Amino acid sequence: MLFSPMGFPECLREWEDLEKSFHQIQDTHRLYKQKLEDVTKLQDSCSGAIARQRKKLEELTASLGECKQNHPAVQLNPEDVDAIAEMESSIKERADTFSEMEAFLPKKNGLYLSLVLGNVNVTLLNKQSKFAYKDEYEKFKLVLTVILFVFSFTCRLLFSYRALDALFNFLMVWYYCTLTIRETILISNGSRIKGWWVLHHYVSAFQSGVMLTWPEGALYQMFRNQFLTYCLYQSVVHFLQYYYQSGCLYRLRALGEKHNMDITVEGFQSWMWRGLTFLLPFLFFGHFWQLYNSVTLFQMFQLPECKEWQVVMCSCSYLVLFLGNFFTTVGVVYEKYMNNPDKAKSL
């Protein structure tokens, strides 16, 4: 019903205006669909051209290698040697350029995303959407870190109910599974998340799932307080990492020294050497706490009354987490120290 009384002539004029607007909307939508088809054709054309040039560059690289083997540098003209070196350098730069181009082109999902999401295109086609998704991922981690801290604090110091513990572990499973999906989408959109910092979320999801299925009993109660205290400490460290890493990443991006799609991680990477080395003691303490959890669970597994398979599986999970976190962090520190020992000592 109209809010103001209108006569028939006014209603007729309003309808005619709406008709004109409707036809304009139809034309705009028709143009939008045409442009969308054009974009799809351009995407296919660009992806095909990149694939063809990549193949030709691989063949050219192999041919250049054969030329250097069949014609040593002493038999080649200085101009030829310089030309080969320049071509090899350009080929490496072109591979990086292609990777940046493909970050804005649809690509086939990997096995994990195909199993979880199916054949859905997860490539975001503009920088604003990519940055918005990355920022939303960072906010998700921060909010869930705070929630997990409150949850673990409640379970550890206020209430001791198995149902509440199960809810906490279910939240951990959901959190880590969601992180693995979001990180895989970020990788598809150009984020450089590599190695252990991707794998350790899968291990954490598995470990949380095992804790979720651990039935109530004497052994569970024996490990419960140690586990919840560890979760409290882990949440505090994750919050510190997010707070300081996000600030450091912002400064490095402003200086042009970091990629715009780089994200905070639950560990230590080479770029953190500039200003974040104070986090290392907290990280190493957490790593050795994981080892302590593994040893404690292994000792519990050797008890005669131990019948639960969850004990040994959690022990193995914590051992894998310790080994991965510890040696990855030590490797980063060692590499940084060897590359620039004077600067490392000053820090």
Salt bridges, closest charged atoms under 4 A:
GLU10 OE2 - ARG13 NH2 3.84
GLU19 OE1 - HIS23 NE2 3.77
ASP27 OD1 - ARG30 NH1 2.82
GLU88 OE2 - LYS68 NZ 2.63
GLU102 OE2 - ARG54 NH1 2.60
ASP135 OD1 - LYS134 NZ 3.22
GLU136 OE1 - ARG182 NH1 2.43
ASP165 OD2 - ARG224 NE 2.52
GLU183 OE2 - HIS201 ND1 2.87
GLU257 OE1 - ARG274 NH1 2.79
ASP262 OD2 - ARG192 NH2 3.16
ASP262 OD2 - LYS258 NZ 3.06
GLU266 OE1 - HIS200 NE2 3.20
GLU266 OE1 - HIS201 NE2 3.09
GLU266 OE1 - HIS238 NE2 3.83
